[in-house]
C-alpha cells in the first residue's frame, strides 16, 4: 500500500512522488535523449500519447502502448528505473483512473524534452 496524505488516492501519491523525483531524473533522461535516436524516441512518446486514452478499451492499443513504453526505455537506456516508467502507470491502471494516463505521458515527455509528432497524434486511437 502506498502511503499518502489523507484522502489522496494511490495514483495521486504516485504522480506526486514522480514529480518530486523529476529533478535528477530530468537531467539524466535529457542527457540520454541528446545521445539517442531522436526520431525513434519522438515516435515512441507520441504513440504513448496517442494510445493512452484508449488502452482500457482496446487490447491491441494496450499492447502497442506497452510496446512503445518498453521501446522508449530501451532507447533512453532507462531500463533500471521502474519508479519513473512503470510504477506510476501501474498505479493509475490499478486504480482504474485512466483519465490520468495522458497527463502522466505529458509528464514523461516533459522529462525527455521532446516534441510530440503531430502526424501521429492526429491518427487518434
N, C-alpha and C positions, 0 to 999 in steps of 0.2 A: 504494500500500500504506500502510495506517495503522500508525504506529509505536506500540508499546505496551510494557508490561512483559513480561518473559519468560513465556511460556505463556498470555498474555492473547489472547483471540480478538478479531476485528475489532469485533464488536458490543459486547464488554465495554469496549474502548477508546473507542468512540463514545459509549456510555452514560456512561462516566466523564467524558469531555470535556463532554458535555451537562450533567451535574450540576455540573461546575466552573463553567460559564458561567451557571448559574441566577441568581446574584445580580442582575446588571444586567438580564438578560432578564426576571426575575420582576417587577421594578419597572415596566419598560416594558410588559409584557404585561398586568399587573394594571391599569395606568392605561388601557390600551386597552379592557379588559373593562368597566371602570367607565363608559366612554363608548359602549359598543356596545349592540346589540340583544341584551340578555342572554338572553332565551328562545331565540333562534336559536343563540347560542354554546353554551348548555347542551344544546340538541338535537344540535348537531354533535359535541360532545365525548362525549356519551352514545352516539351512533351509532358513533363510533370505538371506544369501549369494547365496545359490543355486537358489532361485526363483527371486531374484532382476532383473536379465537380461530379464526375460520373463513375468513379471506381466502385462505388457501392451498388450501382445499377447494372453494371455490365462486366462479366467475368473477363472478357478479352481486354477491356480497357484497364481493369485491375492488374492483369498480368503485364500489360505494356507499361503501366505506371511503375510497378516494382522492378521491371527490367531496366527502365531508364534510371531509376534511383540507384540501382546497383552499378550500372554503367557509369553514371556520374561520379560515384565514389571511386571507382577504378581510375577514371580519367584524372581525378584530382589527387589520387594516391591517399585517399581518406578512409581506407577500409578498417582502420583500428579505432574509429571514433563513433561508436553506435549512439552515444548520447547526443550527437549532432544530427545524425542521419536517420536512424531507425526508431529510437525510443520515443521521440515526440510524435512521430506518425503512428506508432503502435498505440500510444495513449489516446490519441484522437480517435482512432478506429475502434478501440476497445470501448470507449465511451459512446460511440455512435454519433458523435458530433461532427459530421462530415463537412459542415459549413466552415470549420476552422482549417481544413486541409489546404485550400487555395491560399489562405493567409499565411500558413506555415511555409508553403512553397515560396511565397514572396520574401519571407524571412531568410530562407536558404539562398535565394537569388541575391538578396542584399549582402549576404556573407561572401558570395562568389564575386559580385561586382560585374555581372554580365547583363546584357540587354536581351529581353525575350525576342524571339523570331516571330514577327507579326504574321508572317505567312502560315506558320504552324498554328498559332493561336486562333486564326480565323477559321480553321478547319472544324473547330468545336469537337465535341465528344464523338 
